Amino acid sequence: MQNIFFFFDDSGTLHISNDVSKFVYAGYVFTSRKDIDSARVRYTNLVKQIQKALKTSRELKACRLRPKYKRALYNVLRRENSLALVVDIARTYDKILYSSHSVCRYKDYILKIVIQAEIDRLIEKNILNPHDDISVFIYIDEQFATTDGIYGLREALKEELQFGIINYNYSRVHTPLFKGEVNVHLSYCDSRVNYMIQACDILANRIYCSYKYKKSQLRNIPNHLCLTFP
């Protein structure tokens, strides 16, 4: 059984009042627990060093940190495989933005797209085998989510990865990415006790700030997949 692990956090608000007009999901992807443990240890050690320097035990949230600390926390994982999706709010339908239920559904939709794109990329690079069974683990920063929402995203991913999509309106068929069994596990996490989610907060904030302060060089990230919506 092969495994793939995704960690995500967001930056900005998916709402018309967002003056930067960008919403970002960003995170890291791993194909082994050993690699996760290595990344977590490196990140945790640096967090504790910075907490000691700042004389605090609080979570190091990007929005409260000086640039030099955010840069250091980003750099410790900069060579890991990462991914992001950026929503241009000005180009997003009003009917999505003015309903909290529609916003939640749209977030699920774009997460599903970027996860599928990354899995497809890893298949093309022969890192994942489309003929083997796979377990997909997704960890997202804790947020308001109904049981239906969690079930919907998990089941939609499983169905599309294992069985593909048939769009009757456009007479299109998208073939499944895997021939074997696909298991999808989705968890919402408390960032206060999850260092990988904290690392995602730093990455998402970096990408968001690249638009806020018009510093495109902040988006020059190695081993990185970024999709834009709509």
Secondary structure, DSSP 8 states (H G I E B T S, - for coil): -EEEEEEEEEES-SSTT-TT-EEEEEEEEES-HHHHHHHHHHHHHHHHHHHHHHT--S---GGGS-HHHHHHHHHTTTTS-EEEEEEEGGGS-HHHHT-HHHHHHHHHHHHHHHHHHHHHHHHHTTSS-TTS-EEEEEEEE-----HHHHHHHHHHHHHHHHH-EEETTTTEEE--S-SS-EEEEEEEE-GGG-HHHHHHHHHHHHHHHHHHTT-GGGG--TTEEEEEE-
